[in-house]
Amino acid sequence: MTGDKGPQRLSGSSYGSISSPTSPTSPGPQQAPPRETYLSEKIPIPDTKPGTFSLRKLWAFTGPGFLMSIAFLDPGNIESDLQAGAVAGFKLLWVLLWATVLGLLCQRLAARLGVVTGKDLGEVCHLYYPKVPRTVLWLTIELAIVGSDMQEVIGTAIAFNLLSAGRIPLWGGVLITIVDTFFFLFLDNYGLRKLEAFFGLLITIMALTFGYEYVVARPEQGALLRGLFLPSCPGCGHPELLQAVGIVGAIIMPHNIYLHSALVKSREIDRARRADIREANMYFLIEATIALSVSFIINLFVMAVFGQAFYQKTNQAAFNICANSSLHDYAKIFPMNNATVAVDIYQGGVILGCLFGPAALYIWAIGLLAAGQSSTMTGTYAGQFVMEAGVQWRDLRLTATSTSWVQAILLPQPPDQLGLQATTPS
């Protein structure tokens, strides 16, 4: 039978590599693979006794999974968590758990692609698809990254607004985020391990800050465990269903698959040896499991806090709580009616401060700042890897600057559109 062959399978001598598919009826030169990715530094893997587990080797493989897990902790996820807690209490914790498990499966496949082939998802799409489909795919994923980055930049700007007690407006926070992200991206000049350590620090800050909120809120543990392990939602309706869909949508992020498949290429792996490939896949799976377990616990902290503090609260109740607290100037952001409060990451920080004291507000803002700053950086890296595969553009700072200014132009400038009020507590 004649005709074009399907994609070349990984078998025999081609294991660990992908070449461009060719047609017997139209022989010609293969497509040139894209150049090396921006983070081209290779981390050496220590030699250990074959067939044994090594903590030293696990440490050498640790890094890509934690950078990948940032996408599970961005401001969009934080807002999804707090809204789910406010709308459904603890009833949707099981959705968060299984969405994280599904996310781990997707990231496992992404890591395997990078380890086995030595190419990230963008490069594989570049080699396998004709020009028009791969161009359409590249444009859609770039638009998705810009859209994701916009909510990350907004979240960081809201954190600056809260930390400054309203003195830094939303547009000012956006400009600060653009500038500091640009400079933070120079950290890779000091080595990939230092960059990974910086992201580890930001994750630690999120764990400590949101963990503090969990401790002071003291959610009911029995109800929390039932919501976590019993897949049911008694008394739920359309609002709870929308929140469940939002949880899954916030966890599964397409650009994160591109990112993870590129980051695993930073480790030295002998792809001529199947044993080394199997070993790398095993250690990357362990690392990703640990990283996403940490991200799940942080998300659980947020959902549990707002399930305890916000569930079935009305605007009038929130107004009264703030009016009778030391942050009484913030009470005006809540309308005086009996509608269920529509909480967001700004109002969430305010009500935590009203309930548990100003320290809770500022600690929340610090955690939100870490979430927004880290996810903005990883989103930029994802955009760079996709850009390299699509148009072979290697300048990360130009990518960061261009996407950030697009966000600044598209972002609504008046703070009131996001429910922010430039209030200064007395």
N, C-alpha and C positions, 0 to 999 in steps of 0.2 A: 504493500500500500504506500502511495506517495503522499506527500503533504508535510506541513511543518510539524516538527517534533514538539512535545511538551517541554516544560522546564527540566533541565538536567538534574538528575537525582544525585544525592550525596552517597556514593558507594565506591568501594574499591579504592583506587588511587586518588579519586577526587574527594575523598572524605576530608572535611576540614577546609574546603575551598568551594567557591562558586565561580563559574565562568559564564560568560554571556551565552544564552541559547542561540544556536544557529540553525539554519534551515538547509537541508540537503539540496533543495531546488534553487536556493539563492545564496551560494557561498560568498563569503566576503569577510572583511576584517571584523574582529570582535570589537564591541564597544569598550573603550578604555575605561577602566574603573576609576572612580573618583580618587582624588588625592587623599593622603592621610588626614585624619580628623585633627581638629585644633589641639586637643589635649593629647599630643603624641608621645608624652613621656611614658615609659614602660616601667612598672614596678616589678622587681625581681621576686620570684617565688623561691623560698628556701627548699633545699633538698631534704627529704625525710625518708624514712624506711617505707617502701611500697606497701600499700594495703593497710596502713595505720592512720588513725586520726591524729592530727597535729594542731595544737593551739597556735603555734608559731605560723603555720601555713594558713590557718583561718584568719589570723590577724593580717597577713599579707594580702588576702583576698578581700578584707573588710574595707569598705569605702563606697563602691558604686551603689550598693543597696541602700545605704543611708542617704546618699544624694537623691536616689530615686524616691525614697520614702517622703521627701519634702513635699512632693505633689499631693500626698495624702494629708498634709497638714497646712495647706495654704489657707488664706482667709476665706475662700469659697467653702472649703470643708468646715472651717470653724463656724461660719454662718449657718451652713446646713445643719451642723450638730446642734447649735443653740436653738434654731427654729424647730427642729424635731423634738427637742426636749420641752420647749415651751408649748408646742401643739399637742404632743402625745405623751409627755412625761417620760417614763422609762419603757414604754410599750414597743418602741422601735429599736431598742438596743440590739436585738437579734439581727435586724437588717444590717446594722453597722458591722456586726461580726462577720456575717456571711458575705457582705460586699467586700470586706477586707480579704477574706479567703479567696474570693473570685479575683480580686486585684493581684494577689500573690500568684495565682495561676497565670495570669496574663504576663506578669513581670518575669516569671520563671521561663516562659516561652521566649520572651525578648532576650533574656540573658543567654539562653541556649543558642539562639540565632547568632549572637555576637561571638560566643565562645567557639562554636563549631565551624562557622564560616570565616571568622575574622573580619566580617563586615557588619555594619549596623543596618537597621531596617531601611533607612533612606538609601543606602548604597545598593542593597539588594533590589529595591524597587527600581532604582536607576538602571540596573543591569537587566532586569527581567521584563520591564514594561516598555512598549513602544513610546515614542516621544510624546504624543498627545495625552494618553492616559497618565503617564508619569508627571507631566506638567500640571495637569488638572489636580492630581493627588498632591503634588508639592504645594500648589496654591491653596488648596483647602486646608492642609495641615498648618501652613503658615498663618492663615486667617484664624484657625483655632488657637494657635499659640498667642497671637496678638489679643484675641478675646480673653484668653485665660490670664495673660499678663495684666490686662486692664483691671480685673478684679483684685489681682495681687497688689498692684500699685495703689488702687483705691484703699485697700485694707491697710497698707502701710501708712498712707496719708491720714487715715482715721486714727491710727495709733499715735501719730505725731500730734494730731488735734487734741486727743485725750491727754497726752503727756504734758502738753502746754496749757491745759485748762482752757482750750478754745482760742488761744492767742495765735496759733499757726492755722490759717484757713486751709481748706481742702486743696486748693490749687498750689499753695505753698508747700504742703506736704508732698504733692506730686512732684514738684520741682526738686525738692530735697531727695526724694527717692530716686529720681533719674540720675542725679549727680552722684550720690553715694554708691548706687549700683555700679555706675561706670568705674569708680575707683576700686570698689571691692573686687571687680573682675580682674584687676591686676595681681590678685593674690596668687594666681597660677604661675606667675613668674618666679615665685619662691618655692615652687615644687608642688606636685600633685598631692602629696601626703599632707602638706600644710593646708592646702585648700580643703581637703576632706576633713581635717581636724577642725577647721573653722565652721563647717556645716555641722559637725558633731557638737560643737559648742552651742550653736543656735538651737539644735534639737534639745540639748540639755536645758537651755533656758526655757523653752516651751514646756518641757516636762515639769520643771520646778514651779513655774508661774501658774500653769493651769492645775498642777497638783495642789498648790496652795489654795486655789479657789475651791477645789474639791474638799479639802480638809475643813475649811471654814464653813462651807455650805452643809456638810455632814448629811449627804443624801441617805435615805432609808435603804439599808443594805438588802433587806429581804425583797422589796419591790424591785430593786436594781437587778438582783440575781434572777428573779422571775422574768423580767424583761429581756435579760441577756440570753437565757437558755430555753425559754418557752416560745417557740415561733407562732405567736398569736397576737391579736390586737383587739381585745374585747371592747365593744362600743365605738370602734373607729369608723370613720366615714371618708368622704372625699378629701378633706384637708390632710388627714393622716396618710392617705394613699399618695398624695402629691409629695409629702415629706419623705416617704419611703423611696419614691422614685428619685427625689433629689439627693438622698444619701448615696444611692448607687451611682448616680451621674457625677457626683462630686468625687467619688473614689476612683472610678475608672476614667482615666484621662488619656486620650490617644497619644499626645505628644510625649507622655512619660514612657511609652513603649519604645519610641525612637531614642529617647535619652538613655534608657537602661541598656539597650543593645549596643550603644556607642561607648558607654562608660566601661563596660566589662572588657573592652579591647585594651584597656590601660595596663593589664597584667600580662607578664611574659608567659606565654603558653606555647609549648611545642605541639603544633597541630598535626605534625607527622605521626604522633603517638596517640593512639586512641585512649590509652590509660590516662594520659595527662588531660585529655579533653573530658573524660568522665570525672576525673578528680576535680577539675575546675568547675564543672557543672554542679557537683555535690557541694563544694564549699560556697559557691555563689548562692545556691538554694538555702543553705544554712544561714548565710549572712542576710539574705533577703527576708527570711522568716523572722529573724531577730529584729531587723529594722522595722518591718511592718507590724510586729507585735508591739514595739514601742509606740509606733504611730497610732495603733488601735487603742492603746491605753490612754494616750493623750486625748484622742477623740472621745473616748468614753468619759474622761474627766469632764470635758466641756458639756456633753449631752446630759450627763448626770447632774451637773451643777444647775443647769437651766431647767431640767426636769423637776428638780427640787424647788428652785427659787421662783420660777416663772410659770409653772404649769397652771393653766386656768386663771391666771391673773388678769384683771381688767385694767384699762387705762386709769380709771379712777383710783384703784388700789395702788398702782405704781406711782401715781401723782402723790397720794397721801404718804407713801413710804418715803419718797424723796423730800417732800415738803417738811416732814418731821425729822429729817436727818441733817447732818452738817453740810450736806451737798444740796441744800434746799433750792439754790438757784437753778439747778438742773431740772426741777420738777416741771417746768414749763414745756419740756419736750414731750410730755405725755398729755394728750387731750383729756379733759374732764368729762368722760362718758363711760358707759358700762360695756363698751365693746372689748373683746379680748385683745390684749396688747399685742401689736405686731412688732416683735423684737428683731433687732439687727445687731451687728457687732458694735455699733456705737451705743445704742440704747442698752445693750447687754452689759457693757462696761459700766455705764452710769448706774443701772439698778444694782449691780454688785457693790458699787461704792456706797449707794444709799443703804443697802441691807447690812453690809459687813464692814463699813468704814472706808475712808479715802484710800487706805493702803490697797484694798482689793481692787479699786478702780485703776490705780497706777500699775499694779502688778499685772492686771489683765492687759493693760496697754503695752507693757513690756513684752508679754508673751505674743500679743498680736503683731508687734513690731518685728519680733524674731521670725514669726510665721511669714509675714509679708516680705521681709527682706530676703530671706532664704529662698522662698519660692520664686521671687522675681529673678534671682540669679540663676536658679536651675532652669527656669523657663527660657532665659536668654541662651543658656548652653544648649537646650533642646532646639531652639531656633537656629543656632549656629550649625549644629550637626545636620539638621534638615536642609539648611541653606547650602552647606558643602556638597551634599548629595545632589541637590537640585540644580545649582548654578555654579558650583565650585568656588564659592566666595568664602575665603578663610579668615577675614578680619573680624574677630569677635566683637571688638569695640564698636566698629561701624554698625554691625548688626544690632548691638545693644542700643546705640544712640538712635538709629533709625526707627526701631520698633517703639522705643520709649517716647519719641516725639510724636509718632502716630497716636499713641495712647493719650498724650497730653492734649493733642488737637481734638480727639474724639471725646475726651472726658467732659461731662457737663461741669461747667465752672461754678455755678451757684451752689454753695454747700447745702442749702435747704432742699435741693432735689434729692439728696440722700438722707434727709432727716436730720442733718447736723445743724446745730445751733451754736453760734459763736458765743457761748456763755462762759463766764469766768466766775467760779465760785468765790464767794467772799469769805 
